[in-house]
Amino acid sequence: NAVLVQRTKVETIRWTGSGDGIISGGMEVVFWKKSNRCWEIAWKFNADQPQTLVSATWSIHGPSATAARPSKEQIEGPLISQGSKCVLVCQSNGLSEYSKVKLQHPLPIVTIQWRPSSGKLSNRYGRYSKRNVLLTCCLDGTARLWSEIDNGKAKRAGKNTGCSFCVVAVIEISQCLNGTLGSDIFVTWGTEIEGLVRRGEGDKLNFSKEGFEHDVRKCDWLVGFGPGLLLSFWAVHCLDDVSPLRFPRV
């Protein structure tokens, strides 16, 4: 066990998918990395506002994102235009330094989440690889998908030129579902489990991979909760190539 001590109050934390790092948010944002049996700071910075939303990718080598979520009064009251309107995306260069870019939004942000990754893809995917894609939702009622711009040549040369992102999809959630994103509508990435849940005797549920041959390489899912008891799904295609994006709701 270990105790990680920071100078300022910790508002929120997230692990990397592989468990090799932790990002903590507040007035001070700190990225901790695991080194043998100890933990050490990979990078940190002081924020203008408490960063109450944080999200990490699969490992300490990938980018992380932070944002300041507006208060309930700002979401539901006349102060909707106030608060942070940008997401900070940071990535370490491996030398206790980092690059930071700002993803600007028209109104304060209520959700940030990187597309889930298991780190390794099954053999049936071959040489297929996934880009880092960030889901952001803000108070204009829109979900945006930001894709990492490919800098493969720099990575192969062993250079870290920083991270760059562009919007590859825009989904008007509040308009589609007739609610308020961040208040009574919440959106998250779906997670692939490569199997089927089957109902057995009585209320028993069985999880099985038998007969599951659906290839989801080129399809990601967004799940919407609300308003009320409504559950919605969006299939997002072609996030990892240059083909046109499609996101039909089913």
Residue pairs with C-beta under 8 A, 6 or more apart in sequence:
2 38
2 39
4 22
4 24
4 32
4 39
6 24
6 26
6 28
6 30
7 28
8 26
8 27
8 28
9 26
9 27
9 50
10 24
10 25
10 26
11 25
11 26
11 50
11 51
11 52
12 24
12 25
12 26
12 51
12 52
12 53
12 54
13 22
13 23
13 24
13 25
13 54
14 22
14 23
14 54
14 55
14 56
15 21
15 22
15 56
16 22
16 23
16 56
16 57
16 58
16 59
16 60
16 62
17 56
17 57
17 58
17 59
17 116
17 117
17 118
17 119
18 58
18 59
18 119
19 34
20 33
20 34
20 59
20 60
21 31
21 32
21 33
21 34
21 42
21 56
21 59
21 60
22 31
22 32
22 39
22 56
23 29
23 30
23 31
23 32
23 54
23 55
23 56
23 64
23 66
24 30
24 32
24 54
25 50
25 51
25 52
25 53
25 54
25 66
26 47
26 50
26 51
26 52
27 46
27 47
27 49
27 50
27 51
28 44
28 45
28 46
28 47
29 44
29 45
29 46
29 47
29 51
29 54
29 66
29 88
29 90
30 41
30 43
30 44
31 41
31 42
31 43
31 44
31 60
31 64
31 90
31 92
31 98
32 39
32 40
32 41
32 42
33 39
33 40
33 41
33 42
33 60
41 96
42 60
42 92
42 96
42 98
43 90
43 92
43 96
43 97
43 98
45 90
45 98
45 100
47 66
47 68
47 88
48 84
49 68
49 83
49 84
50 68
51 66
51 67
51 68
51 88
52 67
52 68
52 69
53 65
53 66
53 67
53 68
53 69
53 109
53 111
53 112
54 64
54 65
54 66
54 112
55 64
55 65
55 66
55 112
55 113
55 114
55 134
56 62
56 64
56 114
57 63
57 64
57 114
57 117
57 132
58 117
58 118
58 119
59 119
60 92
61 92
61 94
62 91
62 114
62 132
63 89
63 90
63 91
63 114
63 132
63 148
63 163
64 89
64 90
64 91
65 87
65 88
65 89
65 90
65 112
65 114
65 134
66 87
66 88
66 90
66 112
67 84
67 86
67 87
67 88
67 109
67 112
67 136
68 83
68 84
68 108
68 109
69 108
69 109
69 110
70 79
70 80
70 82
70 83
70 84
70 108
70 109
70 110
70 139
70 182
71 83
73 79
74 80
74 82
74 83
74 108
75 110
75 139
75 180
75 182
75 183
76 183
80 107
80 108
80 139
81 107
82 108
83 108
84 108
84 109
85 104
85 105
85 106
85 107
85 108
85 109
85 138
86 102
86 103
86 104
86 105
86 109
87 102
87 103
87 105
87 109
87 112
87 134
87 136
88 100
88 101
88 102
88 103
89 100
89 101
89 102
89 103
89 134
89 163
89 165
90 98
90 99
90 100
91 98
91 99
91 160
91 162
91 163
92 98
93 99
93 160
94 160
99 160
99 162
99 163
101 162
101 163
101 164
101 165
103 134
103 136
103 146
103 165
105 136
105 138
105 140
105 144
106 138
106 140
107 138
107 139
107 140
108 138
108 139
109 136
109 137
109 138
109 139
110 137
110 138
110 139
110 181
110 182
111 135
111 136
111 137
111 143
111 181
111 182
111 186
111 187
111 188
112 134
112 135
112 136
112 137
113 134
113 135
113 188
113 189
114 132
114 133
114 134
114 135
114 189
115 130
115 132
115 133
115 134
115 135
115 189
115 220
115 239
116 189
116 191
116 192
117 130
118 192
121 128
121 129
121 130
122 194
124 215
125 217
128 217
128 240
129 240
130 239
130 240
131 147
131 148
131 150
131 239
131 240
132 147
132 148
132 163
133 145
133 146
133 147
133 148
133 168
133 220
133 239
134 145
134 146
134 165
135 143
135 144
135 145
135 187
135 188
135 189
135 222
136 143
136 144
136 146
137 143
137 144
137 173
137 181
137 182
137 187
138 144
138 181
138 182
139 181
139 182
141 172
141 173
141 174
141 175
141 180
141 181
142 170
142 171
142 172
142 173
142 174
142 181
143 170
143 171
143 173
143 181
143 187
143 222
144 167
144 169
144 170
144 171
145 167
145 168
145 169
145 170
145 171
145 236
145 239
146 165
146 166
146 167
146 168
147 165
147 166
147 167
147 168
147 239
148 163
148 164
148 165
149 164
149 165
149 166
151 161
151 164
154 160
154 161
168 239
168 245
169 236
169 239
169 245
169 247
171 222
171 234
171 247
173 181
173 185
173 187
173 224
174 180
174 181
174 185
176 232
176 249
177 185
177 224
177 226
177 227
177 230
177 232
178 227
179 185
179 226
179 227
180 227
181 187
184 226
184 227
184 228
185 224
185 225
185 226
185 227
186 224
186 225
186 226
187 222
187 223
187 224
187 225
188 222
188 223
188 225
189 220
189 221
189 222
189 223
190 220
190 221
190 222
190 223
190 233
192 216
193 207
194 209
194 212
195 207
195 208
195 209
195 212
196 207
196 208
196 209
196 210
196 211
196 212
197 205
197 206
197 207
198 205
198 206
198 207
198 208
199 205
199 206
200 206
218 237
218 238
218 240
218 241
219 235
219 236
219 237
220 235
220 236
220 237
220 239
221 233
221 234
221 235
221 236
222 233
222 234
222 236
222 247
223 231
223 232
223 233
224 230
224 231
224 232
224 233
224 234
225 231
232 249
233 249
233 250
234 247
234 248
234 249
234 250
235 246
235 247
235 248
235 250
236 245
236 246
236 247
237 243
237 245
237 246
237 247
238 244
238 245
238 246
239 245
